[in-house]
């Protein structure tokens, strides 16, 4: 039985390598890399020149893969960066208490959030690509990363339960098994190019130096003193938000300012531009800013357009 399991996992690892996707062993029945952690690195053998990360150890060499998977029923780690991939991981809630934040209220899982992002962008769901169903029932969409860009892995970078895996990360490849449930290919097709609009959302931009709130507020034209004060107050809330709560603060700032836009006291373009500027100044990505502001405006009934980042 163990031999059959080893052979099945070896075939899956070799299949990934045949696609040009470097793999490395994960602990049997687990998603953690096999081998030692950096903190316990002996700095000998393969690490004689310094600790080698799983991303660095990943390989397409069939001889090395065969030798590794013949020794134990390792699960399969796929190094997305070296593979030239960007994988979008659409996850499910972990339990009944794992519910969508206010920004994504009403969404059941990562697929719902991703569908909403596509709708906001006026794009179709990009499902015509290599797709894996995870052991929990989520989906992983594989795309070829754009040339000339180094996209990084991140949790929730596109929204609740929508993670990305690229450089600095890996995915558990099809054929692996956790808790008696396997990762399975549900659409066996070549990885499609990452859609340009998603590439733009995920492309990091230089973060500008923080602007004084008073400077940001002066960007608002044709506003009353009352509206200007309200704008300054909302921008201040975003700037003072703690790490981990800044995206939420930006969403609520957009929601609060939407009423002024509805009344015609503030233009959506000006509000969106300054909210984007303050969001970038506290370390949010352009994509996070666009999503939070657009969602806040929509929830506040102000419309769909957002000022450019």
Rosetta blueprint (number, residue, H / E / L):
1 X L
2 X H
3 X H
4 X H
5 X H
6 X H
7 X H
8 X H
9 X H
10 X H
11 X H
12 X H
13 X H
14 X H
15 X H
16 X H
17 X H
18 X H
19 X L
20 X L
21 X L
22 X L
23 X E
24 X E
25 X E
26 X E
27 X L
28 X L
29 X L
30 X L
31 X L
32 X L
33 X E
34 X L
35 X L
36 X L
37 X L
38 X H
39 X H
40 X H
41 X L
42 X L
43 X L
44 X L
45 X H
46 X H
47 X H
48 X L
49 X L
50 X L
51 X L
52 X L
53 X L
54 X H
55 X H
56 X H
57 X H
58 X L
59 X E
60 X L
61 X L
62 X H
63 X H
64 X H
65 X H
66 X H
67 X H
68 X H
69 X H
70 X L
71 X L
72 X L
73 X L
74 X L
75 X E
76 X E
77 X E
78 X E
79 X E
80 X H
81 X H
82 X H
83 X H
84 X L
85 X E
86 X E
87 X E
88 X E
89 X E
90 X E
91 X L
92 X L
93 X L
94 X L
95 X L
96 X L
97 X L
98 X L
99 X L
100 X L
101 X L
102 X H
103 X H
104 X H
105 X L
106 X L
107 X L
108 X L
109 X L
110 X H
111 X H
112 X H
113 X H
114 X H
115 X H
116 X H
117 X H
118 X H
119 X H
120 X H
121 X H
122 X L
123 X L
124 X L
125 X L
126 X L
127 X L
128 X L
129 X L
130 X L
131 X E
132 X E
133 X E
134 X L
135 X L
136 X L
137 X L
138 X L
139 X E
140 X E
141 X E
142 X E
143 X E
144 X E
145 X L
146 X L
147 X L
148 X L
149 X L
150 X L
151 X L
152 X E
153 X L
154 X E
155 X E
156 X E
157 X E
158 X E
159 X E
160 X L
161 X L
162 X E
163 X E
164 X E
165 X E
166 X L
167 X E
168 X L
169 X L
170 X E
171 X E
172 X E
173 X L
174 X L
175 X L
176 X L
177 X E
178 X E
179 X L
180 X L
181 X E
182 X E
183 X L
184 X E
185 X E
186 X E
187 X E
188 X L
189 X L
190 X L
191 X L
192 X E
193 X E
194 X L
195 X L
196 X H
197 X H
198 X H
199 X H
200 X H
201 X H
202 X H
203 X L
204 X L
205 X L
206 X L
207 X L
208 X L
209 X L
210 X L
211 X L
212 X L
213 X H
214 X H
215 X H
216 X H
217 X H
218 X L
219 X L
220 X L
221 X L
222 X L
223 X L
224 X L
225 X H
226 X H
227 X H
228 X H
229 X H
230 X H
231 X H
232 X H
233 X H
234 X H
235 X H
236 X H
237 X H
238 X H
239 X H
240 X H
241 X L
242 X L
243 X L
244 X L
245 X L
246 X H
247 X H
248 X H
249 X H
250 X H
251 X H
252 X H
253 X H
254 X H
255 X H
256 X H
257 X H
258 X H
259 X H
260 X H
261 X H
262 X H
263 X L
264 X L
265 X L
266 X L
267 X L
268 X H
269 X H
270 X H
271 X H
272 X H
273 X H
274 X H
275 X H
276 X H
277 X H
278 X H
279 X H
280 X H
281 X H
282 X L
283 X L
284 X L
285 X L
286 X H
287 X H
288 X H
289 X H
290 X H
291 X H
292 X H
293 X H
294 X H
295 X H
296 X H
297 X H
298 X H
299 X H
300 X L
301 X L
302 X L
303 X L
304 X L
305 X L
306 X L
307 X L
308 X L
309 X L
